[in-house]
Amino acid sequence: MRFLLLILVILLGSTSSLAATTKTITLAYSDVESFPFQMGNGTSVAEPPGLSLDVIEQAASMLNLRINYVRLPGKRVLNQIKTNQVDGGFIFSYNQERAQYAKYPMKEQKADSALRIATLDYFFYKLKDQSLKWDGAKLESTEETLVGAHTGFSIIKKLKQNKINTLEKESTEKLFEMLSKRRLTAVAVQSNIANSYIDENNLDNIEKVTLPISTKDYYLIFSPKMAEDNPALVKEIWRVIGEIRDKVIANNMTKYLAEEK
């Protein structure tokens, strides 16, 4: 009887040990900062690391995963995903060329927006009593237009392509300060950054212009080998990201706005 009990204890202990085993996967991302989703420049993971890493880490914790992060130039990140040198990478928008090798969460032959890590969308923000007309393609104003935007952000290129007079500033605080003082006609800012800043500072005299300037979803993508060898795990990671993303971003945005000042 004692012998049987001993065997049972050993078996239960082995099962518990297997259940507690943590799988490690390697994910790559750019060595250039993309505020607030990927923070810092260089090969080290910054502190705080960025909203995309916050989302991934929360998902990893729920799935008993350990993530090994590698930071590389953007083209090398994609090459290492393509050649199975890493298990995956982030954050990348969908395009057909990349989808020839990288595995995206798909639905009805399209990238599944519900399973994205982030949406980078830009809107114009203006004072409620300030005139600004935007039809989604062309900006018209009854006064001389000067639009503020974050230095180095991708929206700068689009504004200049549309021949919009643009002033670049480093911080969200400075942009909204200049808008409040009417030194800017509007600011063109990522909605998640702008909305958090407006709520945090109770700026009830500022409103978002309805139509976006641009919007694009970004994903965690996997290498061919990772997707082939671990299809259930890959789907589960995407599923959990879709469930937790919005809450994690909302809960963590404030610390990045503080970091920016």
N, C-alpha and C positions, 0 to 999 in steps of 0.2 A: 504493500500500500504506500509506504514511504517512497519507494522507488518510483511508483507511478506519479505521485505528487511532485517529485523532483523533476521528472521529465516534463510534466505540465508547466511547471514554473519556468524551465529552460525554454520551452516552446513559446510561452507567452512573452518572455523577455526578448526572444529573437524577433517575434512579430512586432513588438513595440519598437525595437531598434530599427527595423526596416522602415516602419511608418515614419520614424523621426529622421530618416536619412534626408539630408539636404542636397538637392541637385544644384550644381553650379553651371551657369551659362555665361558666355562672353558676348557683350554687346558693345558696339563701337559707335562713337558720335564725334562730331566736329570739334577740332581744337580751337575754334573761333567762337566767341560769345555770341549768342542770339538771345538777348534779353526778352522776357524773363524765363524762357524755356530751357536754355543751356547757358550757364553762367561761367565766367572766367575764360581766359585764353591759355593755351599750352596743353601739356599732357596730363596735368593733374585734375582730379575732380574738385571743383570749387566748393566752398561752404558759405552760404547755401548753394546747392548744386544746380538748381533750376527746376522749374515746374514739371518738365517732362520726366526728369529723374525722380521727383517726388511721386509722380503717378506710378512709374515703373517699380519703385521701391515698395510702395504700398501693395501693389499687386503681387510682387515677389514674396512679401511677408505673408500674405494670405495663402499663397501656394507653396510655401516652404521652399523657396528658391533663394539661391545666393547669386548676385550679379557681379561679374567681373567686368569693369568698365575700361575701355580702351579709347583714348582720344587721338584722332588722326586728322590730317587734311581731308576735306570732304570727298574728293575723288578717290582717295585711298580707302576711306570707309566703304564706299560702294564696291571697289575692287575686292576688298577682303570679304565682303558679303558674297559677291559673285563667285569667288574662288574657295568659299567655305573655310576661310581662315578665322572667321568669327561666326558666331551663331546668328547674329542679327545686328541691326543698327537703327538709329532714329535721329531726328524726326524727318521723314521724307514724304513729300506729296506724291500722288500717283501719276505716273506716266507710262505709256505703253512700252517704251524702250527698256525702262528699268524693270518692268513687270515680266520681261522675258526671262529674268533670272531670280529676282527678288520676290518673295512671297508676301502678298498683301492679304488682309482680311477681305474677302470678296462676297458680294451678294448680287445676284442677277447680272453677272459679268461686269460689275462695277465695284470699285473699292467701297467697302461698307462704312459709311460715314459714322454710324453709331459706334464703331469700334476704333475710332481715331484716338490719338493721344491729345491732339489739339486742333483747334481751328484758328488760323491766323486771319482775322478779318480787320480791316481798317475802315473807320468811319470819320466823317467830319463832325466836329463838335463846335458849337457856337453859343454866344450869348442869346438868350431867348428873345431879346428885343433887337437883335442884330439881323440884318437882311443877308440871306445866302440862298441861292437857288442851285440845286444840284440834281440833274436828271439821271444820274448813274453813269454818265459818259462825259458830260460837259458841265463845268462850273461857271455860273453867272452870278454877278453881284452888282448891286447898284452903287457900290463904292469901290475904291481901289482895293484889290484883293491881295492879302499877304497871309499865307498859310504856314503855320508852324508844324514841325515834325521832329521826331527824335533823330539825332545825328546817327548816320550809318544804317538806319532801318531801310528795308527794301522799298517802302512806300515812296521814298525820296525820288527814286528813278521814275516811278509812275507819274508822280506829280509834275516832274520836269518834262516828261514826254507829253503831258497834256498842257504844257506851257503855263503852268501855274507858278506864280512867284512864291518861292519857298524860303523860309528861314529855319535853319536847323539849330536845335538846342539839345543839350545832354539829358536834362531831367524833365520828368512829367510835371513836377512842381513849377519849374520855370515856364513851361509852355502854358499852363493854365493861369499862372500869374499874369503873363503877358496878354492872354485872352481876356482876363477879367479887367485889365487896364485899357482894353481896346487897342492895344498895340498890334494885335493880330485880328484878322477877320474871322479866322477859324483855326482849329488844329486838326491834323490828320493823325489819328492815334489808334493803336490796336484796341479793340473794344474792351477786352478783359482788363487791360491796364487802365484805360480811361474810366470805365464804370466803377472799378474798385476805388480809384482816387477820388472820384466825384462823391461816392457814398461815404468814404472815410472822412472827407472834409466838408460834407453837407453843402455842396455847391448847387443849390437849387435854382440858380439863375442860368445854368448851362444845360443845353439839350443836345442830344445826338440827332444829326440829320438822317432821315429814315433810310435812304438807299446806301448800301456799302460802296466804298471805293474799290475794294477788292476783297475776295474771300477764298480761302483754300484750306482743305483738310490735310493734316499731317499724321503719319502713322509710324508705329514700330513695325519694321519689316524683318523677315528672316531669310537666312541663307537656304539654298536648295536642299542641302544635306540635313540641316536642322528640321526643316519642314517635312522632309521625307521620313526621317528617323523618329520624329516625335510629333506626329500630327495632332494627337489628342492634347498634348501639353501646349502646343502652339495655339490651338483654338481656345484653350482655357485661359491662357494669358490674355489674348485679345478680348475674350468675354469679360474677364474681371476688369480690365482697363476700361471697357465701355461702361461698366457698372459704377466704378469709383471716380472716374475722371473729373466730372464736374464738381463733386464735393471736395476732392483733394485740391483742385485749383482754387476754388473759392476760399478754402481754409488757409491756404498758403500764400495767396497773392500779397497780403499785407507786408510780409517780411521782405519781399522783393522790392516793393515800393519804398520801404525804409532803407534798404540796401542801396537804392538808386540815389538817394539824396546826398 
